[in-house]
Amino acid sequence: MTKRKQSLKQPISFKENIRDLAIYNYLESIKNTLGKSNYVKNLVEEDMRKKGLWKDEYDS
């Protein structure tokens, strides 16, 4: 019997309204150049820096 690896991915629901559809379409347009995951990580990092939650040790 093999154990299944637990996924770290969190499902994100889109296309519920026009705003969500616009966001979904933008993510689809960048997925081949930057990648959705990297884009989200960059946004979270930027937000953490603005809030003073980012530590210098994270940059190394």
PyMOL Python script that loads the backbone (N, CA, C, O; Angstrom):
from pymol import cmd

cmd.read_pdbstr("""\
ATOM      1  N   MET A   1       0.828  -1.180   0.000  1.00  0.00           N
ATOM      2  CA  MET A   1       0.000   0.000   0.000  1.00  0.00           C
ATOM      3  C   MET A   1       0.879   1.253   0.000  1.00  0.00           C
ATOM      4  O   MET A   1       1.820   1.346   0.788  1.00  0.00           O
ATOM      5  N   THR A   2       0.588   2.192  -0.856  1.00  0.00           N
ATOM      6  CA  THR A   2       1.348   3.436  -0.881  1.00  0.00           C
ATOM      7  C   THR A   2       0.541   4.551  -0.257  1.00  0.00           C
ATOM      8  O   THR A   2      -0.686   4.597  -0.350  1.00  0.00           O
ATOM      9  N   LYS A   3       1.266   5.444   0.380  1.00  0.00           N
ATOM     10  CA  LYS A   3       0.604   6.600   0.985  1.00  0.00           C
ATOM     11  C   LYS A   3       0.543   7.723  -0.039  1.00  0.00           C
ATOM     12  O   LYS A   3       1.507   7.972  -0.762  1.00  0.00           O
ATOM     13  N   ARG A   4      -0.586   8.390  -0.091  1.00  0.00           N
ATOM     14  CA  ARG A   4      -0.728   9.536  -0.990  1.00  0.00           C
ATOM     15  C   ARG A   4      -0.107  10.746  -0.336  1.00  0.00           C
ATOM     16  O   ARG A   4      -0.281  10.984   0.859  1.00  0.00           O
ATOM     17  N   LYS A   5       0.609  11.499  -1.121  1.00  0.00           N
ATOM     18  CA  LYS A   5       1.203  12.731  -0.641  1.00  0.00           C
ATOM     19  C   LYS A   5       0.118  13.783  -0.514  1.00  0.00           C
ATOM     20  O   LYS A   5      -0.688  13.974  -1.424  1.00  0.00           O
ATOM     21  N   GLN A   6       0.103  14.461   0.617  1.00  0.00           N
ATOM     22  CA  GLN A   6      -0.906  15.502   0.801  1.00  0.00           C
ATOM     23  C   GLN A   6      -0.532  16.720  -0.034  1.00  0.00           C
ATOM     24  O   GLN A   6       0.602  17.196   0.021  1.00  0.00           O
ATOM     25  N   SER A   7      -1.466  17.205  -0.784  1.00  0.00           N
ATOM     26  CA  SER A   7      -1.229  18.352  -1.651  1.00  0.00           C
ATOM     27  C   SER A   7      -1.260  19.641  -0.849  1.00  0.00           C
ATOM     28  O   SER A   7      -2.100  19.819   0.033  1.00  0.00           O
ATOM     29  N   LEU A   8      -0.334  20.535  -1.166  1.00  0.00           N
ATOM     30  CA  LEU A   8      -0.309  21.845  -0.528  1.00  0.00           C
ATOM     31  C   LEU A   8      -1.164  22.845  -1.286  1.00  0.00           C
ATOM     32  O   LEU A   8      -1.345  23.977  -0.838  1.00  0.00           O
ATOM     33  N   LYS A   9      -1.684  22.439  -2.419  1.00  0.00           N
ATOM     34  CA  LYS A   9      -2.472  23.345  -3.248  1.00  0.00           C
ATOM     35  C   LYS A   9      -3.831  23.600  -2.612  1.00  0.00           C
ATOM     36  O   LYS A   9      -4.472  22.690  -2.086  1.00  0.00           O
ATOM     37  N   GLN A  10      -4.249  24.842  -2.671  1.00  0.00           N
ATOM     38  CA  GLN A  10      -5.565  25.230  -2.184  1.00  0.00           C
ATOM     39  C   GLN A  10      -6.416  25.599  -3.388  1.00  0.00           C
ATOM     40  O   GLN A  10      -5.994  26.414  -4.208  1.00  0.00           O
ATOM     41  N   PRO A  11      -7.587  25.029  -3.510  1.00  0.00           N
ATOM     42  CA  PRO A  11      -8.438  25.370  -4.656  1.00  0.00           C
ATOM     43  C   PRO A  11      -8.931  26.812  -4.567  1.00  0.00           C
ATOM     44  O   PRO A  11      -9.301  27.293  -3.496  1.00  0.00           O
ATOM     45  N   ILE A  12      -8.928  27.472  -5.686  1.00  0.00           N
ATOM     46  CA  ILE A  12      -9.430  28.842  -5.755  1.00  0.00           C
ATOM     47  C   ILE A  12     -10.599  28.844  -6.726  1.00  0.00           C
ATOM     48  O   ILE A  12     -10.474  28.396  -7.865  1.00  0.00           O
ATOM     49  N   SER A  13     -11.710  29.340  -6.278  1.00  0.00           N
ATOM     50  CA  SER A  13     -12.908  29.357  -7.099  1.00  0.00           C
ATOM     51  C   SER A  13     -12.983  30.670  -7.874  1.00  0.00           C
ATOM     52  O   SER A  13     -12.887  31.748  -7.288  1.00  0.00           O
ATOM     53  N   PHE A  14     -13.156  30.574  -9.184  1.00  0.00           N
ATOM     54  CA  PHE A  14     -13.241  31.755 -10.030  1.00  0.00           C
ATOM     55  C   PHE A  14     -14.521  31.714 -10.846  1.00  0.00           C
ATOM     56  O   PHE A  14     -15.300  30.763 -10.772  1.00  0.00           O
ATOM     57  N   LYS A  15     -14.713  32.744 -11.607  1.00  0.00           N
ATOM     58  CA  LYS A  15     -15.798  32.875 -12.576  1.00  0.00           C
ATOM     59  C   LYS A  15     -17.180  32.934 -11.927  1.00  0.00           C
ATOM     60  O   LYS A  15     -18.172  32.535 -12.537  1.00  0.00           O
ATOM     61  N   GLU A  16     -17.244  33.431 -10.693  1.00  0.00           N
ATOM     62  CA  GLU A  16     -18.543  33.582 -10.048  1.00  0.00           C
ATOM     63  C   GLU A  16     -19.200  34.906 -10.424  1.00  0.00           C
ATOM     64  O   GLU A  16     -20.421  35.046 -10.359  1.00  0.00           O
ATOM     65  N   ASN A  17     -18.374  35.874 -10.820  1.00  0.00           N
ATOM     66  CA  ASN A  17     -18.900  37.164 -11.246  1.00  0.00           C
ATOM     67  C   ASN A  17     -17.913  37.788 -12.232  1.00  0.00           C
ATOM     68  O   ASN A  17     -16.879  37.194 -12.536  1.00  0.00           O
ATOM     69  N   ILE A  18     -18.225  38.968 -12.724  1.00  0.00           N
ATOM     70  CA  ILE A  18     -17.392  39.607 -13.756  1.00  0.00           C
ATOM     71  C   ILE A  18     -15.986  39.921 -13.234  1.00  0.00           C
ATOM     72  O   ILE A  18     -15.013  39.830 -13.983  1.00  0.00           O
ATOM     73  N   ARG A  19     -15.878  40.285 -11.965  1.00  0.00           N
ATOM     74  CA  ARG A  19     -14.571  40.572 -11.354  1.00  0.00           C
ATOM     75  C   ARG A  19     -13.716  39.310 -11.341  1.00  0.00           C
ATOM     76  O   ARG A  19     -12.550  39.334 -11.735  1.00  0.00           O
ATOM     77  N   ASP A  20     -14.306  38.212 -10.887  1.00  0.00           N
ATOM     78  CA  ASP A  20     -13.578  36.951 -10.827  1.00  0.00           C
ATOM     79  C   ASP A  20     -13.172  36.474 -12.218  1.00  0.00           C
ATOM     80  O   ASP A  20     -12.084  35.928 -12.399  1.00  0.00           O
ATOM     81  N   LEU A  21     -14.031  36.678 -13.179  1.00  0.00           N
ATOM     82  CA  LEU A  21     -13.723  36.286 -14.549  1.00  0.00           C
ATOM     83  C   LEU A  21     -12.538  37.084 -15.088  1.00  0.00           C
ATOM     84  O   LEU A  21     -11.674  36.530 -15.767  1.00  0.00           O
ATOM     85  N   ALA A  22     -12.493  38.378 -14.789  1.00  0.00           N
ATOM     86  CA  ALA A  22     -11.375  39.218 -15.229  1.00  0.00           C
ATOM     87  C   ALA A  22     -10.067  38.739 -14.599  1.00  0.00           C
ATOM     88  O   ALA A  22      -9.035  38.683 -15.268  1.00  0.00           O
ATOM     89  N   ILE A  23     -10.113  38.396 -13.313  1.00  0.00           N
ATOM     90  CA  ILE A  23      -8.919  37.897 -12.624  1.00  0.00           C
ATOM     91  C   ILE A  23      -8.487  36.564 -13.228  1.00  0.00           C
ATOM     92  O   ILE A  23      -7.303  36.352 -13.490  1.00  0.00           O
ATOM     93  N   TYR A  24      -9.426  35.684 -13.444  1.00  0.00           N
ATOM     94  CA  TYR A  24      -9.135  34.379 -14.040  1.00  0.00           C
ATOM     95  C   TYR A  24      -8.490  34.548 -15.418  1.00  0.00           C
ATOM     96  O   TYR A  24      -7.491  33.895 -15.721  1.00  0.00           O
ATOM     97  N   ASN A  25      -9.054  35.411 -16.242  1.00  0.00           N
ATOM     98  CA  ASN A  25      -8.514  35.636 -17.587  1.00  0.00           C
ATOM     99  C   ASN A  25      -7.099  36.189 -17.531  1.00  0.00           C
ATOM    100  O   ASN A  25      -6.251  35.806 -18.338  1.00  0.00           O
ATOM    101  N   TYR A  26      -6.834  37.089 -16.583  1.00  0.00           N
ATOM    102  CA  TYR A  26      -5.481  37.639 -16.451  1.00  0.00           C
ATOM    103  C   TYR A  26      -4.497  36.537 -16.057  1.00  0.00           C
ATOM    104  O   TYR A  26      -3.417  36.430 -16.637  1.00  0.00           O
ATOM    105  N   LEU A  27      -4.869  35.725 -15.077  1.00  0.00           N
ATOM    106  CA  LEU A  27      -3.991  34.631 -14.654  1.00  0.00           C
ATOM    107  C   LEU A  27      -3.726  33.663 -15.800  1.00  0.00           C
ATOM    108  O   LEU A  27      -2.609  33.167 -15.952  1.00  0.00           O
ATOM    109  N   GLU A  28      -4.738  33.396 -16.597  1.00  0.00           N
ATOM    110  CA  GLU A  28      -4.556  32.521 -17.754  1.00  0.00           C
ATOM    111  C   GLU A  28      -3.575  33.133 -18.752  1.00  0.00           C
ATOM    112  O   GLU A  28      -2.805  32.414 -19.390  1.00  0.00           O
ATOM    113  N   SER A  29      -3.603  34.462 -18.887  1.00  0.00           N
ATOM    114  CA  SER A  29      -2.729  35.124 -19.860  1.00  0.00           C
ATOM    115  C   SER A  29      -1.264  35.127 -19.427  1.00  0.00           C
ATOM    116  O   SER A  29      -0.378  35.205 -20.278  1.00  0.00           O
ATOM    117  N   ILE A  30      -0.988  35.044 -18.120  1.00  0.00           N
ATOM    118  CA  ILE A  30       0.402  35.080 -17.653  1.00  0.00           C
ATOM    119  C   ILE A  30       0.961  33.703 -17.315  1.00  0.00           C
ATOM    120  O   ILE A  30       2.147  33.583 -17.008  1.00  0.00           O
ATOM    121  N   LYS A  31       0.143  32.677 -17.364  1.00  0.00           N
ATOM    122  CA  LYS A  31       0.578  31.375 -16.860  1.00  0.00           C
ATOM    123  C   LYS A  31       1.775  30.791 -17.604  1.00  0.00           C
ATOM    124  O   LYS A  31       2.537  30.023 -17.017  1.00  0.00           O
ATOM    125  N   ASN A  32       1.961  31.129 -18.866  1.00  0.00           N
ATOM    126  CA  ASN A  32       3.078  30.566 -19.623  1.00  0.00           C
ATOM    127  C   ASN A  32       4.362  31.369 -19.491  1.00  0.00           C
ATOM    128  O   ASN A  32       5.438  30.857 -19.800  1.00  0.00           O
ATOM    129  N   THR A  33       4.276  32.609 -19.041  1.00  0.00           N
ATOM    130  CA  THR A  33       5.483  33.419 -18.902  1.00  0.00           C
ATOM    131  C   THR A  33       5.961  33.477 -17.459  1.00  0.00           C
ATOM    132  O   THR A  33       7.134  33.216 -17.191  1.00  0.00           O
ATOM    133  N   LEU A  34       5.097  33.805 -16.547  1.00  0.00           N
ATOM    134  CA  LEU A  34       5.485  33.936 -15.146  1.00  0.00           C
ATOM    135  C   LEU A  34       5.025  32.736 -14.332  1.00  0.00           C
ATOM    136  O   LEU A  34       5.750  32.257 -13.459  1.00  0.00           O
ATOM    137  N   GLY A  35       3.871  32.272 -14.604  1.00  0.00           N
ATOM    138  CA  GLY A  35       3.298  31.170 -13.840  1.00  0.00           C
ATOM    139  C   GLY A  35       2.387  31.697 -12.748  1.00  0.00           C
ATOM    140  O   GLY A  35       2.711  32.671 -12.068  1.00  0.00           O
ATOM    141  N   LYS A  36       1.261  31.053 -12.588  1.00  0.00           N
ATOM    142  CA  LYS A  36       0.272  31.502 -11.599  1.00  0.00           C
ATOM    143  C   LYS A  36       0.828  31.446 -10.187  1.00  0.00           C
ATOM    144  O   LYS A  36       0.661  32.382  -9.406  1.00  0.00           O
ATOM    145  N   SER A  37       1.479  30.362  -9.871  1.00  0.00           N
ATOM    146  CA  SER A  37       1.995  30.168  -8.520  1.00  0.00           C
ATOM    147  C   SER A  37       3.026  31.235  -8.162  1.00  0.00           C
ATOM    148  O   SER A  37       2.972  31.814  -7.078  1.00  0.00           O
ATOM    149  N   ASN A  38       3.961  31.493  -9.071  1.00  0.00           N
ATOM    150  CA  ASN A  38       4.975  32.519  -8.812  1.00  0.00           C
ATOM    151  C   ASN A  38       4.347  33.892  -8.691  1.00  0.00           C
ATOM    152  O   ASN A  38       4.768  34.697  -7.860  1.00  0.00           O
ATOM    153  N   TYR A  39       3.357  34.167  -9.499  1.00  0.00           N
ATOM    154  CA  TYR A  39       2.684  35.461  -9.445  1.00  0.00           C
ATOM    155  C   TYR A  39       2.013  35.658  -8.086  1.00  0.00           C
ATOM    156  O   TYR A  39       2.135  36.723  -7.481  1.00  0.00           O
ATOM    157  N   VAL A  40       1.313  34.648  -7.614  1.00  0.00           N
ATOM    158  CA  VAL A  40       0.644  34.741  -6.315  1.00  0.00           C
ATOM    159  C   VAL A  40       1.679  34.891  -5.204  1.00  0.00           C
ATOM    160  O   VAL A  40       1.486  35.689  -4.286  1.00  0.00           O
ATOM    161  N   LYS A  41       2.769  34.138  -5.275  1.00  0.00           N
ATOM    162  CA  LYS A  41       3.827  34.253  -4.268  1.00  0.00           C
ATOM    163  C   LYS A  41       4.401  35.664  -4.246  1.00  0.00           C
ATOM    164  O   LYS A  41       4.650  36.215  -3.174  1.00  0.00           O
ATOM    165  N   ASN A  42       4.613  36.254  -5.420  1.00  0.00           N
ATOM    166  CA  ASN A  42       5.129  37.625  -5.491  1.00  0.00           C
ATOM    167  C   ASN A  42       4.163  38.611  -4.856  1.00  0.00           C
ATOM    168  O   ASN A  42       4.588  39.524  -4.149  1.00  0.00           O
ATOM    169  N   LEU A  43       2.869  38.439  -5.097  1.00  0.00           N
ATOM    170  CA  LEU A  43       1.867  39.324  -4.498  1.00  0.00           C
ATOM    171  C   LEU A  43       1.844  39.196  -2.977  1.00  0.00           C
ATOM    172  O   LEU A  43       1.752  40.197  -2.267  1.00  0.00           O
ATOM    173  N   VAL A  44       1.928  37.972  -2.486  1.00  0.00           N
ATOM    174  CA  VAL A  44       1.921  37.749  -1.040  1.00  0.00           C
ATOM    175  C   VAL A  44       3.179  38.336  -0.412  1.00  0.00           C
ATOM    176  O   VAL A  44       3.107  38.964   0.644  1.00  0.00           O
ATOM    177  N   GLU A  45       4.328  38.136  -1.050  1.00  0.00           N
ATOM    178  CA  GLU A  45       5.576  38.709  -0.536  1.00  0.00           C
ATOM    179  C   GLU A  45       5.482  40.229  -0.467  1.00  0.00           C
ATOM    180  O   GLU A  45       5.868  40.831   0.535  1.00  0.00           O
ATOM    181  N   GLU A  46       4.976  40.843  -1.516  1.00  0.00           N
ATOM    182  CA  GLU A  46       4.824  42.297  -1.549  1.00  0.00           C
ATOM    183  C   GLU A  46       3.910  42.772  -0.417  1.00  0.00           C
ATOM    184  O   GLU A  46       4.204  43.770   0.242  1.00  0.00           O
ATOM    185  N   ASP A  47       2.817  42.069  -0.193  1.00  0.00           N
ATOM    186  CA  ASP A  47       1.886  42.417   0.876  1.00  0.00           C
ATOM    187  C   ASP A  47       2.551  42.273   2.244  1.00  0.00           C
ATOM    188  O   ASP A  47       2.376  43.123   3.117  1.00  0.00           O
ATOM    189  N   MET A  48       3.312  41.196   2.428  1.00  0.00           N
ATOM    190  CA  MET A  48       4.008  40.987   3.703  1.00  0.00           C
ATOM    191  C   MET A  48       5.034  42.088   3.944  1.00  0.00           C
ATOM    192  O   MET A  48       5.191  42.552   5.073  1.00  0.00           O
ATOM    193  N   ARG A  49       5.736  42.509   2.891  1.00  0.00           N
ATOM    194  CA  ARG A  49       6.720  43.588   3.039  1.00  0.00           C
ATOM    195  C   ARG A  49       6.032  44.888   3.453  1.00  0.00           C
ATOM    196  O   ARG A  49       6.522  45.604   4.326  1.00  0.00           O
ATOM    197  N   LYS A  50       4.902  45.188   2.827  1.00  0.00           N
ATOM    198  CA  LYS A  50       4.161  46.411   3.161  1.00  0.00           C
ATOM    199  C   LYS A  50       3.704  46.414   4.611  1.00  0.00           C
ATOM    200  O   LYS A  50       3.659  47.465   5.251  1.00  0.00           O
ATOM    201  N   LYS A  51       3.364  45.235   5.129  1.00  0.00           N
ATOM    202  CA  LYS A  51       2.862  45.120   6.498  1.00  0.00           C
ATOM    203  C   LYS A  51       3.975  44.920   7.520  1.00  0.00           C
ATOM    204  O   LYS A  51       3.710  44.797   8.716  1.00  0.00           O
ATOM    205  N   GLY A  52       5.224  44.887   7.048  1.00  0.00           N
ATOM    206  CA  GLY A  52       6.357  44.715   7.944  1.00  0.00           C
ATOM    207  C   GLY A  52       6.506  43.300   8.477  1.00  0.00           C
ATOM    208  O   GLY A  52       7.147  43.095   9.508  1.00  0.00           O
ATOM    209  N   LEU A  53       5.933  42.334   7.803  1.00  0.00           N
ATOM    210  CA  LEU A  53       5.991  40.945   8.248  1.00  0.00           C
ATOM    211  C   LEU A  53       7.125  40.156   7.592  1.00  0.00           C
ATOM    212  O   LEU A  53       7.413  39.026   7.984  1.00  0.00           O
ATOM    213  N   TRP A  54       7.758  40.759   6.599  1.00  0.00           N
ATOM    214  CA  TRP A  54       8.821  40.076   5.866  1.00  0.00           C
ATOM    215  C   TRP A  54      10.126  40.218   6.636  1.00  0.00           C
ATOM    216  O   TRP A  54      10.471  41.312   7.083  1.00  0.00           O
ATOM    217  N   LYS A  55      10.852  39.113   6.793  1.00  0.00           N
ATOM    218  CA  LYS A  55      12.126  39.123   7.507  1.00  0.00           C
ATOM    219  C   LYS A  55      13.259  39.037   6.498  1.00  0.00           C
ATOM    220  O   LYS A  55      13.136  38.365   5.474  1.00  0.00           O
ATOM    221  N   ASP A  56      14.360  39.716   6.785  1.00  0.00           N
ATOM    222  CA  ASP A  56      15.513  39.714   5.885  1.00  0.00           C
ATOM    223  C   ASP A  56      16.012  38.304   5.595  1.00  0.00           C
ATOM    224  O   ASP A  56      16.522  38.032   4.508  1.00  0.00           O
ATOM    225  N   GLU A  57      15.865  37.416   6.562  1.00  0.00           N
ATOM    226  CA  GLU A  57      16.356  36.046   6.379  1.00  0.00           C
ATOM    227  C   GLU A  57      15.599  35.307   5.277  1.00  0.00           C
ATOM    228  O   GLU A  57      16.097  34.310   4.754  1.00  0.00           O
ATOM    229  N   TYR A  58      14.411  35.775   4.919  1.00  0.00           N
ATOM    230  CA  TYR A  58      13.644  35.145   3.845  1.00  0.00           C
ATOM    231  C   TYR A  58      14.293  35.376   2.485  1.00  0.00           C
ATOM    232  O   TYR A  58      14.069  34.606   1.551  1.00  0.00           O
ATOM    233  N   ASP A  59      15.097  36.434   2.369  1.00  0.00           N
ATOM    234  CA  ASP A  59      15.727  36.765   1.094  1.00  0.00           C
ATOM    235  C   ASP A  59      16.941  35.893   0.786  1.00  0.00           C
ATOM    236  O   ASP A  59      17.389  35.845  -0.360  1.00  0.00           O
ATOM    237  N   SER A  60      17.474  35.212   1.780  1.00  0.00           N
ATOM    238  CA  SER A  60      18.685  34.417   1.540  1.00  0.00           C
ATOM    239  C   SER A  60      18.387  33.023   1.083  1.00  0.00           C
ATOM    240  O   SER A  60      19.307  32.241   0.843  1.00  0.00           O
TER     241      SER A  60
END
""", "prot")
cmd.dss("prot")
cmd.show_as("cartoon", "prot")
cmd.util.cbc("prot")
cmd.orient("prot")
